Each structure stands twice: as structure tokens, then as C-alpha cells.
Amino acid sequence: MTHSCSLQRRTLGRTAMTLPTLGFGAAPIGNLYRPLPEEQAQAAVAQALAEGIDYFDTAPHYGFGLSEQRLGPALAGRPVTLSSKVGRTLQPVDPGARNEVRFGFAGAADFTPVFDYGYDAVQRQLAASAERLGRLPDIVYAHDLGPVTHGEQDGWFWRQFRTGGYRALQERKAAGEIRAIGLGVNEVAVCERALAELDLDVLLLAGRYTLLEQDALVRLLPECQARGVSVVVGGAFNSGVLATGVHTAGPHYYNYAPAPAWVIDRVAALEAVCAEFAVPLPAAALQFPAAHPAVASVIAGCASAAEVSRARVWMDQPIPTAFWDALKSRGLLPETAPCPVEAS
């Protein structure tokens, strides 16, 4: 099933680009958690195009090149917006490792990712991505910077990017080879640091501005608005718990791990309000972050054509204003959180 009504579009930062409010996240077609047959991956991409989704986000890390390799041919000659990432160099490993799940990817290519945000490394990473994709991405994100990822090495990697990889991206953008640059991260603090120190177009923030948690609402999103920097929201389902809910048999995943008790309790409370208003939890989860004026697009990771179609249905689902009011009155959303406006 495809949709007659087209997705809303929003301008990306201070660029001339626009993105659809719903984008395609290509980590699952890189064999995230489980091997995916080639036909299923290609069908998912084809369905996204049929649904009017023309923004695709990938990374060399997703299946160690596999996601980009699958996306490139599927999108060849299509007028789509493509984003990928830099910060990891893919180094060859023994083919015997192929059958293991490594860094969350199953049966992936015979490489291992090694962090490197230096100038030369980023140039090589871009060249390798362009080879797999058949072209350079329109948007390039520096992938997984921040103290949660890098611990004590955070400062070192940040300086390496700021003095090296960032310069490489600026040069590519100035030459018109790429159209926008940003960070692709799971951490609010590193986004705030980046806004203070770098000139960026966009932040891809995964899992930190969702129906479940809104830390980014206090300082980060207003700062993005003030600086004309767009936000692309990834991880709108917080790794799955907002897609499945908690009333089904587990395990329930949050932040790529089994969900802690506070998450289970909060999602159960959200589900109770959803049941009251006959609103599917995943529909509320996709639409909530898209309502913030700083947000240009929400990307949903899809592993099949059916998942793409479901995401599109959820994005279009009518949700009454009273539902959002109920979430706020019960302390499940901050009073200041922008919410979708009910169509009249």
C-alpha cells in the first residue's frame, strides 16, 4: 500500500535542502542483530521510494560496509537525499569472524571498525563510502563522538575531529562535493559542545528526544533553533521498546540493551494513555519528535517492506489533541514540549 498524501518537507538548517518528515534508517539492512536476505533489503528500499520517502541514512559501520553496498545500487539514478558518516575506518579481519554478531551486526562483511577522526582518515573514509554508494553522500555526519562512547579518550578524539576530520568536511562542502555536515550521535552533551565550537548544518541525535525522554528539550533544541541548525531524530523507538510496548513477551530493548525497570514502568504508563485514546504507541513515538520546530526529519530503521509501510501509516495516523494533553497532565511529557496539531 502506498500513500496518496505526500510527506511534509522541512528545510535543513541554513542550506537549500529539504527533507521529508519521515526518513529511512538503513542500519537494519546492514544486518543489525540478524542476517537479512538480499531480496528483503532491496524490497525495503523499494517500498520506501514507493511511499515517497526520499531521505536515506546509512553509515560504514552498519554491517561494515554492507548497508552502503546495498543502498548504492538500489538508489542509483534516483533523486534522493543520502546521508552517511565518518569516524570509523574499516580494517580487514579474518573471514572466520563473519558468522559472529560483532558490534550488533550479524554475518557482516570481513572488516572491523576502528575509530579515526583525522583529516586523512576522513578523506579515505569518504572515498570508500562513495565507492560503495556510487556517489558521495549529500549529508556527512561525524559518527559517535562523545564521552559515553569514548570514555577517557573523548577529549583526544574530539580534538582529532575538530582539527582534522572537521576541516576535511568543511573543504568538501566548500567545494560543493557534499551539501551539509553535522554529528551523528546518541549524546546530548557532545551536541551542545559542537554547537559552541563548530559551524554545523545538522545534528542527528538518536534516542535522546523521544516520547520516553526529552533531555534535549531544555537547552539543546532551543540552541539549535537560535543557530539555525536542524535536528534529525534517530532512534525514535528507543531501540524498540516504543515500537513493541511492554505488554508483549520480552525481551524489551532500550538503548540496544534489555530495558531497565524505570523504562518498563514509563512505557506501561504511556501505553495506558494510548489504549484510552485508541492511539498506536509507535504512531505517537514517531509523531512526537517531528512536532518540534528544530526537527527536520525523523528516521525509522526498517528491515522489510512491511516495516516501511507500517512506519508510513504511523506517521499519518490521526492523533487527537486530547491525547497529548493527557500525557502532559499525567507528567509523561513536559508542559513545554511541542506536540502535533490535530488536523481539522
N, C-alpha and C positions, 0 to 999 in steps of 0.2 A: 504494500500500500504506500502510495506517495501522497504528498500534501499539496493541495492547490494554493493554500495561503503561504506566501513566502516568508522566510525568517526575517525578522527585524535586522537592520545593519547599523553598526556604530563606527565612528571614526576612531582610528588607532592613534592615540596621543596627538602629536603635532604633525603627523605625516598626512599624506593624501590618501592613505589606505583605509578601507572599511572592512570590518569583519562581521560575519553573521553571529547572532547571539548564541548559537549552538555550533560548536566545532567538534571535530573528530580527533580523539586521542588515540595515537597509534601504538602505545605500549603493548596492548593485548596481542596485536598482530606480530609482535616480536617474541611471541611465545611466553608471555607473562604467566607464571605459575604452571602452565601446561603447554605441551606442543599443540600447535594449531595447524590443521591441514591447509595446504596452499590454496585450494579452492575456496575454503571458508574465509580465509583472509581476504582474497580478492573479491568475494561476494560482499563482504562488509564494506569495502571501499566503494564498490559499485553502487551499493544501496545508499551510502552517504551522498554520492553525487546525484542519484535519483531523487533524494529527499531535499535537494537544494542546499546541502552542506558543502561549502567550498573553502573551508579552512581546515587544514590538516596539520597536527603537531606530532613530531617524531623526535628521535634522538639516536645518536650512535649507540648509546648504552642499551637501548631496547633490543634485546636479542643479539647484542654485539654486532650491529650492522644489519641484522635480519629485517627489522621494521622498515628501515630506509630502503633496503633492496626490494622489498615487496611493494612499498608505496611508489617508488620511482616509476616503474613500468605501468602501474595501474593509473597513474595521473599524467602520463606522458601526453603532451599536447593539450592538456586541459587548462582553462584559465582559472586556476585556483591559487589560494594563498597557502604557502608552505612554511612552517617553522621547524627548525632543528636546533641542535645545541652543541656547545663546545665545552671543553674542560676535561674530557677523558680521551686518552689515546688508546686505541685498540691494539694490543700486542698479541701475536700468535701464541697459542698454547697447544699442548699435546691433544690430538683428536680424541684420545681416550676420555677426556673430560666432558665430551659432548653430551653424554646421557645424564649427567648430573644436573640438578637445579642449582644454578650459580647466580648469586645476586638477584634471585627471584625469577630468573629466566630458565626455561626447560628446553633441552635439546637445541640450544642456540649455537651460533657459529663458533669456530675454533679460535676464539680470541678471548682475552681478558682485558677489562678496562683499567687503565692506570691514570690517576689524576695528573693533569698538567695544564695549567692556565697560562703558560708562557707565550710570548709573541710567535716564535717559530712553530711551536706545537699547535697553536690555534690555527695558523695558516695551513698546516698539514691536515689538521682535523677537518677544516672546511673543504679542502681539496678532496679528501676521502669521501665526505658526505656528498659532495657534488657528483662524484663518480657513481655512487650508489643510487642517488636520486635522479641523475640525469641532468641536474642543474643545481645552482646554488639556491639555498632557501631564501625566501623573502625576509623572514624574521630570524635572527640568531640570538639565542639565549645562552648566557653562561650558566652551566648546569651545576646545581648542588653546591654552591658556596655556602658558608655559614658554620658557626660553632657546633651545631648539633651533628652535622656531617663530619667535620674535620677536627673537632676537639682542640687539643693544644696546637695543632698545625693551622688552625683557622687564620691567624694573623699572617702567617707565611704565604698561604695560598691566596689570601685576599690581596696582599702586596704584589704577588706574582701576576694576578689578573689585572690589577689596577695599572701596573707599569708595563705589562706585556700584552696579554690577550685583548684587553680593552682597547689598546692602541691599534691592534690588528683589525678589530671590528670597526673602529672609527674610520680607519683608512678605507676599508671595503665599502662602508656606507658613503663616504665622501666621493668615492669613485663610481657610485651608482650600482655597484655589484650586488649589494644587499640593501634592503629598504628600511629596516628597523633593527634596533639592538636592545637587549634587556637581560634580565636574570630569570632563570627558571629554577625555583627553589621551594622548599617546604617551610621556610622560617621567616617570620615577620621581622625580626631584628636586623637581619642582613639586608632586607629590602630598605629599611629605614637608613641604614648605613650607606647603601648605594645611592639613595636619593640625595643624601648630604654631600657625597663625594664625586658622583659621576653624572654625566648627561645621558639619560636613557629615554627611550620611547615607551617602554612597556615592561611590566613585571608579570611573569607567570607565577602565580602563587598557588601552590597545591595544598589543599586540606585545611587552610587556616582562615578561610572566610566561607563558612558553610552554615547550614541550618543548625549544626551541632556546636560550632564555636565561632565567635565573632571578635577575636582579639584585634584583628586588623581594622576594626571599625573606629577605634579610639583615635589613633594618630596616623596610621599608615594611609588609609583610604582618603582622609581629608588632605593629607600632604600630597598624594598623587593628583588629586583634583587641582590643588593650588599650583602644582608644577606642570600640569598638562601631560602627565604620564598615565597611560592606560594600564588597567589590570586585566589579565586573562586569568580566570579562575579554573584551576585544575582540581582534581580530587573532590568534586562536589559531593560525592557519596562517602567521603572519608574512608576510602579503601573498601567500601562495600556495605558497611553497616546501615547507611541511609538508603541503600537500594533494596536490601533484603528485609530491614527491620529486625526486631529481636524476638518476634513471636513464632518464628520458624525454628526448626532444629539448627543448632550451631554447626561449626564454629562461626562466630560473628567477627568480622575483621574491621579493625580500626588502625590507621597508620601502619598498614602492612603487617599487623600482628593481631593475635586474639584480643578482643575488646576488653578493657578493664571495667570494673563494676560501675563506675560513675557514667561511663558511656552507655552501658546497657540500660541503666536507670533512666537516663535522659532521653534516649531513643524511645524507650517504652512510653514515656510521658508525651513525646511528640506523636507517637503512633495513636495514642488515645485521642488526641485532638483531631488527627487525620480521620479516625473512624467516626467521630462525631459529625464531621462535615463532609464525609464521603470523598476525601481528597487522597489520592495515592501518595504515600510518603516520598517516593522518588520524584514525583512531579513537583512537590513543594521543595525538595532538595535541589533540583535543577533551576527552578524559577527564582528562589530566594536570592542567591548571589547576583543573578543577572539584573536584579532591580536596582542595584547601587549604581549611581551615575558615573562612578570611576571605572566600572567594569565594562569592557568591550565585548567579551565573549566568555562563555562557559564551555569547557571541553569535556566531553564524555568519552571515556575509554570504551571501545566497542570491539567485541571479538567475533561478531556474526552480523549478518544482515538483519536478523530479528532484533538484536540488541540496538542496532541503529534505528530501526523503525519505532521501537519502544521509546527510545530517548526522544525522538521527534514528537511522538504522541504526548509524552510527559511535558515537553516544553510548551505545547499548545493547549494543555488541559486548562479549562476554565477553573479558577480558584476564587471563591468568594472573599471579599474584603474582611468579612466577619471571622474567617479562619485566621488570618494574620493578626487581627485584633485579639483573638482568643489566646494565641501564642504569647503575645506581649502581656496580656493581663495575668497570665499564669506564670510569668517570669521565665518563659522559654526563649524569648527574644528580647533584646534591649528595646526600650521605647523609641530610641533614636534610629533604629535600623530601618532603612528604606525597604518597602515591601511592594510587590507587584500591585498594579492598579487593576481592579476588576473591569473587564470590558463592558461597556454599557450597551 
